[in-house]
Amino acid sequence: MLRGFIINVLACAICLVAVGTGLVVMSGFETLRDSDVRQCADWPQESLLPFDRTHPTLLMFAHPRCPCTRASLEELKTVLARFSGKVSAQIFFLSPSRKPGAWTLTESWREATRIPELAIRYDTDGYLAGVFGAANSGEVFLYNPQGKLLFRGGITGGRGETGMNSGEAALVSAIEGATTAPAQSPVYGCTLGLRCETAQLGNVAGAEFGH
């Protein structure tokens, strides 16, 4: 009887460890809770980036080796085509300083170069992502010409999903000026921390990008 009790206890412990590990892996792919990231109501002055004083400024932060980011880029292309000439848009790709520049030049980067009116930048060691409070690849921020936040979040309906969704609809409404309070939506993508390169997340991206 004692032996059976010990076996049951060990089995429960193993189950708890497995569940905990699964949660850690899942947390690396999506942000669903507002408390997980810093709130940014105004354009952060410490970024030293200028914002457009005549049009809304849109920023996307991306991990170049996150496979889900391709869907975010597809939706971004749709939005920018709809508001051609009416939005100032930039995308910042995570670029670790200890990696060669080519590490960042993945298919996602090349896809971004094919989006009209989108400026592409390196984000060395994720500095700007940290300043703006971006936690996951594909996170979008929209600011009005006065530097006030209009929208933050993801613009896909799930990991790797394309097509109109609530996040994209909220971004469109913010650009059109249909909302006054900042809108927010979940982000589906790898974390922007440098731990993306570890086995937990890097192998997932590496399977597609040959990392």
C-alpha positions as CSV (number, residue, x, y, z in Angstrom):
1,M,0.0,0.0,0.0
2,L,2.8,2.4,0.9
3,R,4.5,1.6,-2.4
4,G,1.3,2.4,-4.3
5,F,1.0,5.7,-2.5
6,I,4.5,6.7,-3.4
7,I,4.0,5.8,-7.0
8,N,0.8,8.0,-7.1
9,V,2.7,10.9,-5.6
10,L,5.5,10.6,-8.1
11,A,3.0,10.4,-11.0
12,C,1.2,13.6,-9.8
13,A,4.6,15.4,-9.5
14,I,5.5,14.4,-13.1
15,C,2.1,15.6,-14.4
16,L,2.6,19.0,-12.7
17,V,6.0,19.4,-14.2
18,A,4.7,18.6,-17.6
19,V,1.9,21.0,-17.3
20,G,4.2,23.8,-16.1
21,T,6.6,23.2,-19.0
22,G,3.7,23.3,-21.5
23,L,2.6,26.6,-20.1
24,V,6.1,28.1,-20.4
25,V,6.3,27.0,-24.0
26,M,2.9,28.4,-24.8
27,S,3.7,31.7,-23.1
28,G,6.5,32.2,-25.5
29,F,4.1,32.4,-28.4
30,E,1.3,34.8,-27.5
31,T,0.4,37.7,-25.2
32,L,-3.2,37.7,-24.0
33,R,-3.1,39.7,-20.8
34,D,-2.8,43.4,-20.6
35,S,-0.8,43.1,-17.3
36,D,2.0,41.2,-19.2
37,V,3.3,44.3,-20.9
38,R,3.9,48.0,-20.0
39,Q,1.2,50.5,-20.8
40,C,2.4,53.3,-23.1
41,A,-0.3,56.0,-23.4
42,D,2.1,58.5,-25.1
43,W,5.0,58.3,-27.5
44,P,8.0,57.5,-25.4
45,Q,10.5,60.4,-25.7
46,E,13.4,58.1,-24.8
47,S,13.0,56.3,-28.1
48,L,14.5,59.3,-29.9
49,L,12.3,58.4,-32.9
50,P,10.3,61.2,-34.5
51,F,6.6,60.6,-35.2
52,D,4.6,62.0,-38.1
53,R,3.0,65.3,-37.2
54,T,0.4,65.1,-40.0
55,H,-0.5,61.4,-40.2
56,P,-1.0,58.5,-37.7
57,T,2.3,56.7,-37.1
58,L,2.2,52.9,-37.1
59,L,5.0,50.7,-35.7
60,M,5.3,47.0,-35.8
61,F,7.9,45.0,-33.9
62,A,9.0,41.6,-35.3
63,H,11.2,38.7,-34.6
64,P,12.7,37.8,-38.0
65,R,12.6,34.0,-37.3
66,C,9.1,33.8,-36.0
67,P,7.0,31.8,-38.5
68,C,3.8,33.4,-37.3
69,T,5.0,36.9,-38.2
70,R,4.4,36.2,-41.9
71,A,0.6,36.3,-41.2
72,S,1.1,39.6,-39.4
73,L,2.9,41.0,-42.4
74,E,0.2,39.9,-44.7
75,E,-2.4,41.7,-42.6
76,L,-0.2,44.8,-42.3
77,K,0.1,44.8,-46.1
78,T,-3.7,44.8,-46.4
79,V,-4.1,47.7,-44.0
80,L,-1.4,49.9,-45.6
81,A,-2.9,49.3,-49.0
82,R,-6.3,50.4,-47.7
83,F,-4.8,53.6,-46.2
84,S,-2.1,54.4,-48.8
85,G,-0.5,57.8,-48.2
86,K,-2.5,58.2,-44.9
87,V,-0.2,56.3,-42.4
88,S,3.5,56.6,-41.7
89,A,4.5,53.0,-41.1
90,Q,7.8,51.4,-39.8
91,I,8.7,47.8,-38.9
92,F,11.5,47.0,-36.4
93,F,13.2,43.6,-36.7
94,L,15.0,42.2,-33.7
95,S,18.7,42.1,-34.4
96,P,21.0,40.6,-31.8
97,S,24.3,42.5,-31.7
98,R,26.2,39.2,-31.3
99,K,24.8,37.8,-34.5
100,P,25.9,38.8,-38.0
101,G,23.5,41.2,-39.9
102,A,22.4,38.4,-42.2
103,W,20.8,36.6,-39.2
104,T,18.0,39.2,-39.5
105,L,17.6,39.0,-43.2
106,T,15.1,36.1,-43.3
107,E,12.1,35.6,-45.6
108,S,10.0,37.8,-43.2
109,W,12.4,40.7,-43.8
110,R,12.2,40.1,-47.5
111,E,8.5,40.0,-47.4
112,A,8.5,43.3,-45.5
113,T,10.6,44.9,-48.3
114,R,7.7,44.1,-50.7
115,I,5.2,46.1,-48.7
116,P,4.8,49.6,-50.2
117,E,5.2,52.6,-47.9
118,L,6.7,50.5,-45.1
119,A,10.1,51.6,-43.7
120,I,12.2,48.7,-42.4
121,R,14.6,49.1,-39.5
122,Y,16.9,47.0,-37.3
123,D,16.2,46.9,-33.6
124,T,19.5,46.1,-32.0
125,D,19.1,43.7,-29.1
126,G,15.4,44.6,-28.9
127,Y,16.1,48.1,-27.4
128,L,13.2,49.9,-29.0
129,A,10.8,47.0,-28.4
130,G,11.7,47.4,-24.7
131,V,11.2,51.2,-24.8
132,F,7.7,50.9,-26.4
133,G,6.8,47.8,-24.3
134,A,6.4,45.4,-27.2
135,A,6.6,41.8,-25.9
136,N,5.7,39.6,-28.9
137,S,6.5,39.5,-32.6
138,G,3.8,41.1,-34.7
139,E,2.8,43.7,-32.0
140,V,1.5,46.9,-33.6
141,F,1.4,50.4,-32.1
142,L,-0.6,53.3,-33.6
143,Y,-0.1,56.9,-32.5
144,N,-2.0,60.0,-33.6
145,P,-0.1,63.1,-34.9
146,Q,0.0,64.4,-31.3
147,G,1.8,61.3,-30.1
148,K,-1.2,59.7,-28.3
149,L,-1.7,56.0,-28.4
150,L,-4.6,54.9,-30.5
151,F,-4.0,51.1,-30.8
152,R,-1.7,48.4,-29.5
153,G,-1.8,44.7,-30.1
154,G,-1.9,42.0,-32.8
155,I,-3.6,42.1,-36.1
156,T,-4.1,38.3,-36.7
157,G,-6.8,36.1,-35.4
158,G,-4.4,33.4,-34.2
159,R,-0.9,32.0,-34.7
160,G,-0.3,32.1,-38.5
161,E,-3.9,33.0,-39.3
162,T,-4.7,35.4,-42.1
163,G,-7.9,37.2,-42.9
164,M,-9.9,40.0,-41.3
165,N,-10.1,39.7,-37.5
166,S,-11.0,41.7,-34.5
167,G,-7.5,43.1,-34.0
168,E,-7.2,44.3,-37.6
169,A,-10.7,45.7,-37.4
170,A,-9.8,47.7,-34.3
171,L,-6.6,49.0,-36.0
172,V,-8.7,50.1,-39.0
173,S,-11.2,51.9,-36.8
174,A,-8.3,53.7,-35.0
175,I,-6.8,54.9,-38.2
176,E,-10.2,56.1,-39.4
177,G,-10.6,58.0,-36.2
178,A,-13.7,56.1,-35.1
179,T,-12.4,55.5,-31.6
180,T,-11.0,57.9,-29.0
181,A,-9.8,55.5,-26.3
182,P,-6.8,53.3,-27.1
183,A,-7.9,49.9,-28.4
184,Q,-6.0,46.7,-27.6
185,S,-5.9,43.1,-29.0
186,P,-4.0,39.9,-28.3
187,V,-0.7,39.3,-30.0
188,Y,0.2,35.9,-31.5
189,G,4.0,35.5,-32.1
190,C,7.3,34.5,-30.5
191,T,8.5,36.7,-27.7
192,L,10.8,39.5,-28.6
193,G,13.3,38.7,-25.9
194,L,16.6,37.3,-27.0
195,R,15.6,34.0,-25.5
196,C,13.8,33.5,-28.8
197,E,17.1,32.0,-30.0
198,T,17.0,29.2,-27.4
199,A,15.7,25.7,-28.1
200,Q,12.3,26.6,-26.7
201,L,11.4,29.0,-29.5
202,G,14.4,29.2,-31.9
203,N,14.0,25.6,-33.0
204,V,10.5,26.2,-34.1
205,A,11.6,29.2,-36.2
206,G,14.8,27.4,-37.2
207,A,12.8,24.5,-38.8
208,E,11.5,27.0,-41.3
209,F,14.5,29.3,-41.7
210,G,17.3,26.9,-41.4
211,H,18.7,28.4,-38.1
